[in-house]
Amino acid sequence: MTLNEMVALYNTLTAADGYIVGFILNHLLYYVQFDGHLPAEILKFDRASSKRGGMAKVRVRLGADFRKAMVANGQAVLLGAENLLLTADKYNKGERFERIITETLTATEWVKDSIPFNVAGDIELNGRQIQVKFDDAELTNEKILKRVAA
């Protein structure tokens, strides 16, 4: 599948009404919110290593210019210093970011789950399903798309 094919299929299958994407700029942690689909300019085609099957995948990758523009035009919301993500626990940066967003925006305790993207978002915010991603996160891959679409 090509990037455009994967993104189109993902967009038809997703239960998300919007997205929150986190990033670091100048040692500060920010997030930006998108209604509807993610902008094409931040979706990148990638492949897993040959050891992992070499399958096609889509990543959310914010370039430096994009991050700077989001901060400069006021679309990015400051959460604090980047060390908010540097806790000594069993979670990765994306999971820590999801916890911060969940607890900050919904005032509820975060619980790790494995609900598929086509069933619900990561959080519900104002009655809308929101997927939460951190910069350089995998949005989906070809294997998952084929399984969910079947």
C-alpha positions as CSV (number, residue, x, y, z in Angstrom):
1,M,0.0,0.0,0.0
2,T,1.1,3.6,-0.6
3,L,1.0,6.3,2.0
4,N,-2.1,7.8,0.4
5,E,-3.9,4.5,0.3
6,M,-3.1,3.7,3.9
7,V,-4.2,7.1,5.1
8,A,-7.4,7.0,3.2
9,L,-8.3,3.5,4.6
10,Y,-7.3,4.6,8.1
11,N,-9.5,7.7,7.8
12,T,-12.5,5.6,6.8
13,L,-12.0,3.1,9.6
14,T,-11.1,5.4,12.6
15,A,-13.5,6.2,15.3
16,A,-11.6,9.4,16.1
17,D,-13.3,12.8,15.7
18,G,-10.0,14.6,16.3
19,Y,-6.4,14.2,17.4
20,I,-4.1,15.6,20.0
21,V,-0.4,15.4,19.1
22,G,2.4,16.2,21.5
23,F,5.9,17.4,20.8
24,I,8.9,18.9,22.4
25,L,10.4,22.3,21.3
26,N,13.3,23.9,23.1
27,H,12.9,21.5,26.1
28,L,9.2,22.4,26.5
29,L,6.3,20.0,26.1
30,Y,3.4,21.2,23.9
31,Y,0.4,19.7,22.3
32,V,-1.7,20.8,19.3
33,Q,-5.2,19.7,18.6
34,F,-6.6,18.8,15.2
35,D,-10.3,18.4,14.3
36,G,-11.2,15.7,11.8
37,H,-8.2,14.1,10.1
38,L,-4.6,14.7,10.7
39,P,-2.9,17.1,8.1
40,A,-1.1,15.2,5.4
41,E,2.0,17.2,5.9
42,I,2.7,15.4,9.3
43,L,2.0,11.9,8.1
44,K,5.0,10.0,6.9
45,F,5.5,6.7,5.1
46,D,7.9,4.4,6.8
47,R,8.8,0.7,6.9
48,A,9.6,-1.6,9.8
49,S,13.0,-3.1,9.8
50,S,13.5,-6.3,7.8
51,K,13.8,-8.1,11.2
52,R,10.3,-7.0,11.9
53,G,8.9,-7.9,8.5
54,G,9.5,-4.7,6.6
55,M,5.9,-3.8,6.6
56,A,4.6,-0.4,5.6
57,K,3.5,2.0,8.3
58,V,2.3,5.5,8.8
59,R,4.0,7.8,11.3
60,V,2.9,11.1,12.8
61,R,6.1,13.1,12.5
62,L,6.1,16.9,13.1
63,G,9.0,18.6,11.4
64,A,10.9,21.4,13.2
65,D,9.4,24.1,11.1
66,F,5.9,22.8,11.7
67,R,6.5,22.7,15.5
68,K,7.9,26.2,15.5
69,A,4.9,27.5,13.4
70,M,2.4,25.9,15.8
71,V,4.0,27.6,18.8
72,A,4.5,30.9,17.0
73,N,0.9,31.2,15.8
74,G,-0.5,30.1,19.2
75,Q,-2.0,26.8,18.1
76,A,0.3,24.8,20.4
77,V,-0.6,24.6,24.1
78,L,2.3,24.5,26.6
79,L,2.1,21.7,29.2
80,G,5.4,22.3,30.9
81,A,9.0,21.2,30.8
82,E,10.0,18.1,28.8
83,N,11.0,16.4,32.0
84,L,7.2,15.7,32.6
85,L,7.8,12.7,30.2
86,L,11.0,11.5,32.0
87,T,9.5,9.5,34.8
88,A,11.0,6.1,35.8
89,D,8.2,3.8,35.1
90,K,7.3,1.0,32.7
91,Y,5.6,3.2,30.1
92,N,7.0,4.7,26.9
93,K,7.0,8.4,26.0
94,G,3.7,8.1,24.1
95,E,1.9,6.4,27.0
96,R,3.2,9.0,29.4
97,F,2.0,11.7,27.1
98,E,-1.4,10.1,26.9
99,R,-1.5,10.0,30.7
100,I,-0.7,13.7,31.0
101,I,-3.3,14.6,28.4
102,T,-6.0,12.4,30.0
103,E,-5.4,13.6,33.5
104,T,-5.0,17.3,32.4
105,L,-7.9,17.6,30.0
106,T,-10.4,15.2,31.4
107,A,-9.5,15.3,35.2
108,T,-9.8,11.5,35.3
109,E,-7.1,9.0,36.1
110,W,-5.4,7.4,33.1
111,V,-5.6,3.7,32.7
112,K,-3.7,2.0,29.9
113,D,-5.9,0.2,27.5
114,S,-5.8,-1.6,24.2
115,I,-9.0,-0.4,22.6
116,P,-8.6,-0.4,18.8
117,F,-8.6,2.8,16.8
118,N,-11.7,1.8,14.9
119,V,-13.7,1.3,18.2
120,A,-12.9,4.5,20.1
121,G,-10.4,7.3,20.6
122,D,-7.9,7.3,23.5
123,I,-10.0,9.9,25.4
124,E,-13.5,11.4,25.2
125,L,-13.4,15.2,25.2
126,N,-16.6,17.2,25.0
127,G,-18.4,14.2,23.6
128,R,-15.9,13.6,20.9
129,Q,-13.5,10.7,20.5
130,I,-9.9,11.9,20.4
131,Q,-6.8,9.9,19.5
132,V,-3.7,11.0,21.4
133,K,-0.3,10.6,19.7
134,F,3.2,11.9,20.5
135,D,5.7,13.1,17.8
136,D,7.1,10.2,15.8
137,A,4.4,7.7,16.9
138,E,3.2,5.0,14.6
139,L,-0.4,5.9,13.5
140,T,-1.0,2.5,11.9
141,N,0.6,-0.2,9.8
142,E,-0.5,-2.2,6.8
143,K,-1.1,-5.4,8.7
144,I,-3.5,-3.7,11.2
145,L,-5.3,-1.9,8.4
146,K,-5.9,-5.1,6.5
147,R,-7.1,-6.9,9.6
148,V,-9.5,-4.2,10.6
149,A,-10.8,-3.7,7.1
150,A,-11.5,-7.4,6.6
